[in-house]
């Protein structure tokens, strides 16, 4: 009988922990403008905005470095608390993968032919 109580107690503990973690999952609404910083990128590409919109059921994004220099992204995906996309900078593919740390912050990595660098982005207030 004692073993049965222990098994039930452990099962309840595991179940309640998994429910707790499921409820703590970030409920991100990604649409908006996110200001990013990639300190190791060349100066002209080290800051800018990622503008995320929704077109029907699909999310789309554009990287804005300045009023005159904007890049379309492709393969844009948001799954749970993960974001990924590809863009071409001066003809070279870059790959971005990040995680929504909370509903107002993304942290991730950018991969280029020159290596991998960190980036972070924060939601711009309206």
C-alpha positions as CSV (number, residue, x, y, z in Angstrom):
1,X,0.0,0.0,0.0
2,X,2.9,2.3,0.8
3,X,4.4,1.8,-2.7
4,X,1.0,2.6,-4.3
5,X,0.8,5.9,-2.3
6,X,4.4,6.8,-3.4
7,X,3.6,6.1,-7.0
8,X,0.4,8.2,-6.9
9,X,2.3,11.0,-5.1
10,X,5.1,11.0,-7.7
11,X,2.7,10.8,-10.6
12,X,0.7,13.8,-9.2
13,X,4.0,15.7,-8.7
14,X,5.1,15.1,-12.3
15,X,1.7,16.0,-13.7
16,X,1.4,19.2,-11.7
17,X,5.0,20.2,-12.7
18,X,4.3,19.6,-16.3
19,X,1.1,21.7,-16.1
20,X,3.0,24.4,-14.3
21,X,5.6,24.6,-17.1
22,X,2.9,24.5,-19.8
23,X,1.1,27.4,-18.2
24,X,4.4,29.4,-18.0
25,X,5.0,29.1,-21.7
26,X,5.4,32.6,-23.3
27,X,2.2,33.7,-24.8
28,X,3.7,35.9,-27.5
29,X,1.9,38.2,-29.9
30,X,4.7,38.7,-32.4
31,X,3.1,41.4,-34.6
32,X,4.8,44.7,-34.2
33,X,8.1,46.4,-34.5
34,X,11.1,44.9,-32.7
35,X,14.3,47.0,-32.4
36,X,17.4,44.7,-32.7
37,X,21.1,44.9,-31.8
38,X,23.8,42.6,-33.2
39,X,27.0,44.0,-31.7
40,X,29.3,41.8,-33.7
41,X,27.8,42.7,-37.1
42,X,29.3,45.3,-39.3
43,X,28.3,48.8,-38.1
44,X,25.7,49.5,-40.8
45,X,23.9,46.2,-40.0
46,X,24.3,46.2,-36.2
47,X,21.0,47.9,-35.4
48,X,17.6,48.2,-37.0
49,X,14.0,47.0,-36.7
50,X,12.3,43.8,-37.5
51,X,8.7,44.6,-38.5
52,X,6.4,41.6,-38.1
53,X,2.9,41.6,-39.7
54,X,0.3,38.9,-40.3
55,X,-0.9,38.2,-43.8
56,X,-3.9,35.9,-43.5
57,X,-2.6,33.0,-41.4
58,X,1.0,33.6,-42.2
59,X,3.5,35.9,-40.5
60,X,5.8,38.0,-42.6
61,X,8.7,40.2,-41.6
62,X,10.9,42.9,-43.0
63,X,14.2,44.1,-41.7
64,X,14.6,47.9,-41.7
65,X,18.1,49.3,-41.4
66,X,17.1,52.8,-42.4
67,X,14.4,54.7,-44.2
68,X,16.1,53.7,-47.5
69,X,17.3,50.2,-46.8
70,X,14.8,47.5,-46.1
71,X,15.1,43.7,-46.6
72,X,12.3,41.2,-47.1
73,X,12.6,37.9,-45.2
74,X,11.7,34.4,-46.3
75,X,11.0,31.1,-44.6
76,X,9.6,33.1,-41.7
77,X,8.3,30.8,-38.9
78,X,7.1,31.2,-35.4
79,X,6.6,28.0,-33.5
80,X,5.8,28.2,-29.8
81,X,8.4,30.6,-28.4
82,X,10.8,30.2,-31.4
83,X,11.3,32.5,-34.4
84,X,13.3,31.9,-37.5
85,X,13.8,33.4,-40.9
86,X,16.2,34.0,-43.7
87,X,17.2,37.2,-45.5
88,X,19.7,38.3,-48.1
89,X,22.2,41.1,-47.2
90,X,24.2,42.3,-50.2
91,X,23.4,39.0,-51.9
92,X,24.5,36.8,-49.0
93,X,22.0,34.6,-47.1
94,X,21.8,35.1,-43.4
95,X,19.8,32.9,-41.1
96,X,18.2,34.1,-37.9
97,X,16.9,32.0,-35.0
98,X,15.7,33.3,-31.8
99,X,13.6,32.7,-28.7
100,X,11.0,35.0,-27.2
101,X,12.4,35.4,-23.7
102,X,9.1,37.1,-22.8
103,X,6.4,39.0,-24.7
104,X,8.7,42.0,-25.2
105,X,12.2,40.4,-25.8
106,X,13.8,38.1,-28.3
107,X,17.3,36.7,-28.0
108,X,19.0,34.6,-30.7
109,X,21.7,34.0,-33.2
110,X,22.4,35.1,-36.7
111,X,24.5,32.8,-38.9
112,X,26.4,34.1,-41.9
113,X,29.3,32.9,-44.0
114,X,31.6,34.8,-41.6
115,X,30.3,33.0,-38.5
116,X,27.6,33.2,-35.9
117,X,26.8,36.2,-33.8
118,X,24.3,37.0,-31.0
119,X,21.4,39.4,-31.4
120,X,18.6,40.7,-29.1
121,X,15.5,42.5,-30.0
122,X,13.0,44.4,-27.9
123,X,9.4,45.4,-28.8
124,X,9.1,49.0,-29.7
125,X,6.4,50.8,-27.7
126,X,3.6,52.3,-29.7
